[in-house]
Amino acid sequence: MKILYLVACILFSVPSFAKSDELKMLQYDATLSEVTYPFSVAHFALRSQGQSLDMAYMYLPATSNKEVVVLLHGKNFNGAYWQSTADYLHQQGYGVLIPDQIGFGKSSKPTNYQYSFAALASHTHALMESLGIEKSIMVGHSMGGMLASRFALMFPDNTSRLVLVNPIGLENYLLYTQYKDVDFFYQQELKKNAQSIQAYQQKNYYAGQWKQQYAQLTYFLIGQVQGPDKNTIAHVNALTYDMIFTQPVIEEFNALGVPTSLILGTRDRTGPGRNWQKADNTYELGRYDLLGERAVKRLKNGKLYQLDGLGHLPQIEDFSRFKVVLDQALN
């Protein structure tokens, strides 16, 4: 495991466990042109909202008659962090498609753009069509869970099953929080630095624990906020925060017709908007130890898998435990 991790650090061209002075040296452009991904990166050209856009993706074709699994990343991530999951699935014979959504990773980052889960789902569907993928298993983590849910609602005939890994959006956040516009999020993004990015993830994702593997996942974010396109990154991140609050999917869970599995690390307490809740709110956001049972009751064909002691990234914290329930969800 340590050897694999060190290899990953070499690919990302940063020290395995960077010190503060080394972190200050990280600088990446908006499309991470100097960051090497774990698999070959291809590009899909598309037109949307009057703009020519580029969607980066990694694709490992199936080695047997098994389906393609589409892995959808979260907001503070890109497709590269799915490496262990993709390797494992591909070894089982599955095809694996890992897109960077528009606004993320190596894909285009338009600032004059209306970001929506419906638009991102449409882009993903178009990418699948271009590769001849008629039907797939949609797996989404964090914000990718909201996207995967929207995809399954929009394209049920192209979705064989849905797997949500610690998705955000199991709550309708604006019921409990004040609305904040894009300017608010833009100013918040401009304040980010290496220390605040790592402190946030250490506290919220890993319950105060910190390892080389966790730190390495923050390097691309740190490089971008210190890079030449930091204002563009801040603007796009602000726009994509807005869709999390204004485009809930939980109220439509009862309309999901495909088999749906929830894989939840129950220690997770991710609760967007917690710092600007409504004055009279007494509801506690982000209780993943409770959210799973509430959410699965809304599903026509749902199954809940709970991983006690794990947080927001069970596939990173303990892959050996995660793969057991992933196998169950896929089968």
C-alpha positions as CSV (number, residue, x, y, z in Angstrom):
1,M,0.0,0.0,0.0
2,K,2.8,2.4,0.9
3,I,4.6,1.7,-2.4
4,L,1.4,2.4,-4.3
5,Y,1.0,5.6,-2.4
6,L,4.5,6.8,-3.1
7,V,4.0,6.0,-6.8
8,A,0.8,8.2,-6.7
9,C,2.8,11.0,-5.2
10,I,5.4,10.8,-7.9
11,L,2.6,11.0,-10.5
12,F,1.3,14.1,-8.9
13,S,4.8,15.6,-8.9
14,V,4.7,16.5,-5.1
15,P,6.4,15.2,-2.0
16,S,4.6,12.2,-0.4
17,F,3.9,14.3,2.7
18,A,4.7,17.9,1.9
19,K,5.8,20.4,4.5
20,S,4.4,23.9,4.6
21,D,7.2,25.3,2.6
22,E,6.8,22.6,0.0
23,L,3.1,23.2,-0.2
24,K,3.7,26.9,-1.0
25,M,5.5,25.8,-4.1
26,L,2.5,24.0,-5.6
27,Q,1.0,25.9,-8.5
28,Y,-1.4,24.4,-11.0
29,D,-3.4,25.9,-13.8
30,A,-7.2,25.6,-14.2
31,T,-7.0,22.3,-16.1
32,L,-4.2,20.7,-14.1
33,S,-2.1,20.4,-17.2
34,E,1.0,19.4,-15.2
35,V,-0.8,16.8,-13.0
36,T,-0.5,13.2,-14.2
37,Y,-3.6,11.0,-13.7
38,P,-3.4,7.3,-12.9
39,F,-4.8,6.2,-16.3
40,S,-4.6,7.6,-19.8
41,V,-6.7,10.8,-20.2
42,A,-8.9,11.3,-23.3
43,H,-11.0,14.3,-24.2
44,F,-14.6,14.7,-25.4
45,A,-15.6,17.9,-27.2
46,L,-19.1,19.2,-26.6
47,R,-21.2,22.3,-27.2
48,S,-23.3,23.7,-24.3
49,Q,-24.9,27.1,-23.7
50,G,-23.2,28.5,-26.8
51,Q,-19.7,27.4,-25.8
52,S,-17.2,24.8,-27.0
53,L,-16.2,22.7,-24.0
54,D,-13.7,20.0,-23.3
55,M,-14.6,17.1,-21.0
56,A,-11.6,15.0,-19.8
57,Y,-12.1,11.4,-18.9
58,M,-10.4,8.1,-18.3
59,Y,-11.9,4.9,-19.7
60,L,-10.9,1.3,-19.1
61,P,-12.9,-1.0,-21.4
62,A,-14.4,-4.1,-20.0
63,T,-12.4,-7.3,-20.2
64,S,-15.4,-9.6,-19.9
65,N,-19.1,-9.4,-20.6
66,K,-19.6,-7.3,-17.5
67,E,-21.2,-3.8,-17.5
68,V,-19.5,-0.4,-17.5
69,V,-19.3,1.3,-14.1
70,V,-19.3,5.1,-14.3
71,L,-17.5,6.7,-11.3
72,L,-18.6,10.3,-10.5
73,H,-16.4,12.4,-8.4
74,G,-17.2,14.8,-5.5
75,K,-16.9,18.6,-5.4
76,N,-13.5,18.7,-3.8
77,F,-12.0,16.0,-6.0
78,N,-11.4,14.9,-9.5
79,G,-11.5,11.5,-11.2
80,A,-8.0,10.5,-10.1
81,Y,-9.0,9.7,-6.6
82,W,-11.0,6.7,-7.9
83,Q,-7.8,4.9,-8.8
84,S,-8.1,2.0,-6.3
85,T,-11.8,1.5,-7.0
86,A,-11.2,1.6,-10.8
87,D,-8.3,-0.9,-10.6
88,Y,-10.4,-3.3,-8.5
89,L,-13.4,-3.1,-10.8
90,H,-11.3,-3.5,-13.9
91,Q,-9.7,-6.6,-12.4
92,Q,-13.2,-8.0,-12.0
93,G,-13.8,-7.5,-15.7
94,Y,-16.0,-4.4,-15.5
95,G,-15.5,-1.5,-17.8
96,V,-14.8,1.7,-15.9
97,L,-15.5,5.3,-17.1
98,I,-14.2,8.2,-14.9
99,P,-15.1,11.6,-16.2
100,D,-14.0,15.0,-14.9
101,Q,-17.2,17.0,-15.0
102,I,-17.2,20.4,-16.7
103,G,-15.9,22.8,-14.0
104,F,-13.7,20.2,-12.4
105,G,-10.3,18.4,-12.8
106,K,-8.8,18.6,-16.3
107,S,-12.1,19.7,-17.9
108,S,-13.1,23.2,-19.1
109,K,-14.0,25.7,-16.5
110,P,-16.3,28.3,-18.0
111,T,-17.2,31.1,-15.7
112,N,-20.1,32.4,-17.9
113,Y,-22.1,29.2,-17.5
114,Q,-25.2,28.0,-15.7
115,Y,-24.0,24.9,-13.8
116,S,-26.7,22.3,-13.0
117,F,-26.8,18.7,-12.2
118,A,-29.1,18.3,-15.3
119,A,-26.5,19.8,-17.5
120,L,-23.6,17.7,-16.1
121,A,-25.8,14.6,-16.4
122,S,-26.5,15.4,-20.0
123,H,-22.7,15.8,-20.7
124,T,-22.1,12.4,-19.1
125,H,-24.8,10.8,-21.1
126,A,-23.4,12.3,-24.3
127,L,-19.9,11.0,-23.4
128,M,-21.3,7.5,-22.9
129,E,-23.1,7.7,-26.2
130,S,-19.8,8.7,-27.9
131,L,-18.1,5.6,-26.5
132,G,-21.0,3.3,-27.4
133,I,-22.0,2.7,-23.8
134,E,-25.8,2.0,-23.8
135,K,-26.3,1.2,-20.1
136,S,-24.1,1.4,-17.1
137,I,-23.9,1.2,-13.3
138,M,-23.7,4.8,-11.9
139,V,-21.6,5.2,-8.8
140,G,-21.4,8.7,-7.3
141,H,-19.5,9.9,-4.2
142,S,-20.3,13.1,-2.3
143,M,-21.5,15.7,-4.8
144,G,-21.2,12.9,-7.4
145,G,-24.0,11.2,-5.6
146,M,-26.4,14.1,-6.4
147,L,-25.2,14.0,-10.0
148,A,-25.6,10.2,-10.2
149,S,-29.2,10.5,-8.8
150,R,-30.1,13.2,-11.3
151,F,-28.6,11.0,-14.1
152,A,-30.7,8.1,-13.1
153,L,-33.9,10.2,-12.9
154,M,-33.2,11.7,-16.4
155,F,-31.9,8.6,-18.1
156,P,-33.4,5.5,-16.4
157,D,-33.1,3.4,-19.5
158,N,-29.3,4.0,-19.5
159,T,-28.9,3.2,-15.8
160,S,-28.9,-0.4,-14.6
161,R,-28.4,0.4,-11.0
162,L,-27.3,3.3,-8.8
163,V,-24.7,3.3,-6.0
164,L,-24.3,6.3,-3.8
165,V,-21.2,6.6,-1.6
166,N,-21.6,9.1,1.2
167,P,-23.5,11.4,-1.1
168,I,-24.3,14.9,-0.1
169,G,-27.9,15.9,-0.9
170,L,-29.6,13.4,1.4
171,E,-31.0,16.6,3.0
172,N,-32.8,19.5,1.3
173,Y,-30.3,22.1,2.7
174,L,-32.4,25.3,2.1
175,L,-35.0,24.0,4.5
176,Y,-32.5,24.5,7.3
177,T,-30.0,27.1,6.0
178,Q,-30.1,30.7,4.8
179,Y,-29.7,31.2,1.1
180,K,-26.3,32.6,0.0
181,D,-25.6,33.8,-3.5
182,V,-22.6,33.2,-5.7
183,D,-20.8,36.3,-4.5
184,F,-20.7,34.9,-1.0
185,F,-19.2,31.6,-2.1
186,Y,-16.7,33.5,-4.3
187,Q,-15.4,35.5,-1.4
188,Q,-15.1,32.3,0.7
189,E,-13.2,30.6,-2.1
190,L,-10.7,33.5,-2.4
191,K,-9.8,33.0,1.3
192,K,-8.7,29.4,0.9
193,N,-5.1,28.4,1.4
194,A,-3.1,25.3,1.9
195,Q,-3.7,25.3,5.7
196,S,-7.5,25.9,5.5
197,I,-8.0,23.2,2.8
198,Q,-6.2,20.6,4.8
199,A,-7.7,21.6,8.1
200,Y,-11.2,21.4,6.6
201,Q,-10.7,17.9,5.2
202,Q,-8.9,16.6,8.3
203,K,-11.7,17.8,10.6
204,N,-14.7,16.9,8.4
205,Y,-13.6,13.9,6.4
206,Y,-11.3,12.1,8.7
207,A,-12.4,13.0,12.3
208,G,-9.1,14.7,13.0
209,Q,-6.9,11.9,11.7
210,W,-4.3,12.7,9.0
211,K,-2.2,10.5,6.8
212,Q,0.0,10.8,3.7
213,Q,-2.8,9.3,1.6
214,Y,-5.3,12.0,2.8
215,A,-2.9,14.9,2.4
216,Q,-2.0,13.8,-1.2
217,L,-5.7,14.3,-2.2
218,T,-5.5,18.0,-1.3
219,Y,-2.4,18.9,-3.4
220,F,-4.3,19.6,-6.6
221,L,-6.7,22.0,-4.7
222,I,-3.8,23.7,-3.0
223,G,-1.9,24.1,-6.3
224,Q,-5.0,25.6,-8.0
225,V,-5.7,28.2,-5.3
226,Q,-2.0,29.2,-5.5
227,G,-1.8,29.0,-9.3
228,P,-2.2,31.5,-12.1
229,D,-5.9,30.8,-12.6
230,K,-7.0,31.1,-8.9
231,N,-9.7,33.7,-9.6
232,T,-11.2,31.4,-12.3
233,I,-11.1,28.5,-9.9
234,A,-12.8,30.5,-7.2
235,H,-15.5,31.7,-9.5
236,V,-16.3,28.2,-10.9
237,N,-16.3,26.7,-7.4
238,A,-18.7,29.4,-6.3
239,L,-21.1,28.6,-9.2
240,T,-21.0,24.9,-8.4
241,Y,-21.7,25.5,-4.7
242,D,-25.0,27.2,-5.8
243,M,-26.4,24.1,-7.5
244,I,-25.8,22.0,-4.3
245,F,-28.2,24.2,-2.4
246,T,-30.7,25.1,-5.1
247,Q,-31.0,21.8,-6.9
248,P,-31.9,19.1,-4.3
249,V,-32.5,15.5,-5.3
250,I,-33.7,14.0,-2.1
251,E,-37.3,15.0,-2.7
252,E,-37.3,13.0,-5.9
253,F,-35.9,9.8,-4.4
254,N,-39.3,8.2,-4.6
255,A,-39.2,8.6,-8.4
256,L,-36.0,6.5,-8.7
257,G,-37.0,3.3,-10.4
258,V,-33.6,1.6,-10.6
259,P,-32.1,-0.5,-7.8
260,T,-30.3,2.0,-5.5
261,S,-27.7,1.2,-2.9
262,L,-26.5,3.7,-0.2
263,I,-22.9,3.0,1.1
264,L,-22.4,5.3,4.1
265,G,-19.5,5.8,6.4
266,T,-21.6,6.6,9.5
267,R,-18.9,8.9,11.1
268,D,-19.4,11.4,8.3
269,R,-20.8,14.7,9.4
270,T,-20.6,16.7,6.2
271,G,-23.4,19.3,6.3
272,P,-23.2,22.1,3.7
273,G,-24.6,25.3,5.1
274,R,-24.0,24.4,8.7
275,N,-22.3,27.7,9.4
276,W,-25.3,29.8,8.2
277,Q,-28.3,27.9,9.4
278,K,-31.6,29.6,9.9
279,A,-31.9,31.3,13.3
280,D,-34.8,29.0,14.5
281,N,-33.3,25.8,13.1
282,T,-33.0,22.9,15.6
283,Y,-32.3,20.2,13.0
284,E,-28.8,18.8,13.0
285,L,-27.3,18.6,9.5
286,G,-25.0,15.9,8.3
287,R,-25.9,13.0,10.7
288,Y,-25.0,10.2,8.3
289,D,-25.6,7.7,11.1
290,L,-29.2,8.6,10.8
291,L,-29.6,9.8,7.2
292,G,-29.2,6.4,5.6
293,E,-32.3,4.9,7.2
294,R,-34.3,8.0,6.4
295,A,-33.2,8.1,2.8
296,V,-33.7,4.4,2.0
297,K,-37.3,4.7,3.1
298,R,-37.9,7.1,0.2
299,L,-36.7,4.5,-2.4
300,K,-38.8,2.0,-4.2
301,N,-35.9,-0.4,-4.5
302,G,-33.2,0.6,-2.0
303,K,-30.6,-1.0,0.1
304,L,-28.5,0.5,2.9
305,Y,-24.9,-0.5,3.7
306,Q,-23.4,1.2,6.8
307,L,-19.7,1.3,7.6
308,D,-19.3,2.2,11.2
309,G,-16.2,4.1,12.1
310,L,-15.6,5.4,8.6
311,G,-16.3,8.9,7.4
312,H,-16.9,10.8,4.2
313,L,-14.5,8.8,2.0
314,P,-14.8,5.1,3.0
315,Q,-13.2,4.1,-0.3
316,I,-10.1,6.0,0.8
317,E,-10.0,5.3,4.5
318,D,-10.5,1.6,4.4
319,F,-10.7,0.1,0.9
320,S,-10.7,-3.5,2.1
321,R,-14.0,-2.8,4.0
322,F,-15.4,-0.7,1.2
323,K,-14.9,-3.2,-1.6
324,V,-16.9,-5.9,0.3
325,V,-20.0,-3.7,0.4
326,L,-19.3,-2.4,-3.1
327,D,-19.4,-6.0,-4.4
328,Q,-22.7,-6.5,-2.7
329,A,-24.2,-3.4,-4.1
330,L,-23.0,-4.2,-7.7
331,N,-24.5,-7.7,-7.5
